[in-house]
Amino acid sequence: MHSKELVALATQFESPLYVYDAEKIQSQYHRLTSAFSKVKTLRINYAAKALSNIAVLQLLKKIGSGLDTVSIQEVQLGLHAGFTPDSIIYTPNGVSFEEIEAVARLGVQINIDNLSVLEHFGTKHPTVPVCIRINPHVMAGGNTNISVGHIDSKFGISIHQMPHLLRIVENTGMHINGIHMHTGSDILDIEVFLYAAEILFEAATHFKTLDFLDFGSGFKVPYKKGDIETNIEELGKKLTKRFNAFAAAYGRPLTLAFEPGKFLVSEAGFFLAKVNVVKQTTSTVFAGIDSGFNHLIRPMFYGSQHHIENISNPKGKERFYTVVGYICETDTFANNRQISEIKEGDILCFRNAGAYCFSMASNYNSRYKPAEVLWKDGKGILIRARETFEDLLKNQILL
Ligand SMILES: *Cc1c(COP(=O)(O)O)cnc(C)c1O
């Protein structure tokens, strides 16, 4: 999107504002499906937690995506957006047994990541198909080294627990129709991903009734210059070859599934905020915006570096700024960042604001959550109104 279009949207819908470029979401989706075009049945389940606005869910459904969910509320949002239960997978961690049962009753594919839950569920509902989440204990160590790690992770059933897992499946007579891994941000390069995939293939040989293998996500997108980006095309080539060979030998048609969040929506998002104050101090120049970690917490929470542009003055002379928010806490978005000269009233644009930005927003300092706009066919469509004072009062009870 161009600076001019973004400035116009900030004027029309006011700041702070989230803008999502529909075309970018579509092109990322197609990049992924093209990379795996030689796989007979491919399933992309968009990870709803990255950006859960129902209009974005609708858009993803329209282009053919399924949905990956982590709570019954995300399942309900998906159903509300028009996803059919069989196009939703539910991969929770640490939720109640009752919630898992309720989601299974909706006809959604459940994915279990704990042996005691598996045993309980299999005993009670032996005919409900279940996917199992495996923890392959693989993470990147150094540049290309593969190390076995993450034994402390709370996610998944350890690959080393396979004998116990198989005994539970046998004893309960339950139906396992998929196996899954999602190692998250640990997997930085393709070789590591493929190494973990081999562990999943090996695990899959123990089950005779699988319909799908789900390789989760963990795809990287660049945030700042020099960042690693997952080479999807190369991964597609290499994993397709391995998957097709495995599927041919397996003897049953198998679907290859992924559940990307960040890859699909991160770069499609722009966060626009207005500069309230430019404050020269003894050590830096602060640019204070009409937002804070209540709207965009990733820089403070994960140390992520979102590229920041002054879209009101894109061609100005660059100066060093410390960009901060208006929250009564340390809420630094960027330190000593070179940005085109800033005046009070200018609009700053934060890139990569599609994934884990609005969905992690709060009302801290009793501020309203921003509005959200979908940029589609050259027009901005409001897909979430800015909150109002009524929203802050909702559910509160005066004495
Ligand atoms: C969060 C999550 C994803 C998406 O991860 P990204 O890094 O955003 O692609 C996929 N699968 C599961 C189970 C998740 O919890």
The ligand as an SDF file (V2000), in Angstrom:
LIG
                    3D

 15 15  0  0  0  0  0  0  0  0999 V2000
    0.0090  -19.9900   16.8870 C   0  0  0  0  0  0  0  0  0  0  0  0
   -0.0940  -21.2620   16.2070 C   0  0  0  0  0  0  0  0  0  0  0  0
    0.1430  -21.3500   14.8270 C   0  0  0  0  0  0  0  0  0  0  0  0
    0.5450  -20.1800   13.9720 C   0  0  0  0  0  0  0  0  0  0  0  0
    1.8820  -19.8040   14.1490 O   0  0  0  0  0  0  0  0  0  0  0  0
    2.5270  -18.6570   13.2400 P   0  0  0  0  0  0  0  0  0  0  0  0
    3.9050  -18.5120   13.7710 O   0  0  0  0  0  0  0  0  0  0  0  0
    1.7240  -17.4170   13.3990 O   0  0  0  0  0  0  0  0  0  0  0  0
    2.4850  -19.1160   11.8330 O   0  0  0  0  0  0  0  0  0  0  0  0
   -0.0180  -22.5840   14.2490 C   0  0  0  0  0  0  0  0  0  0  0  0
   -0.3710  -23.6820   14.9680 N   0  0  0  0  0  0  0  0  0  0  0  0
   -0.6090  -23.6290   16.2930 C   0  0  0  0  0  0  0  0  0  0  0  0
   -1.0240  -24.8470   17.0150 C   0  0  0  0  0  0  0  0  0  0  0  0
   -0.4600  -22.4240   16.9570 C   0  0  0  0  0  0  0  0  0  0  0  0
   -0.6710  -22.3910   18.2840 O   0  0  0  0  0  0  0  0  0  0  0  0
  1  2  1  0
  2  3  1  0
  2 14  2  0
  3  4  1  0
  3 10  2  0
  4  5  1  0
  5  6  1  0
  6  7  2  0
  6  8  1  0
  6  9  1  0
 10 11  1  0
 11 12  2  0
 12 13  1  0
 12 14  1  0
 14 15  1  0
M  END
$$$$
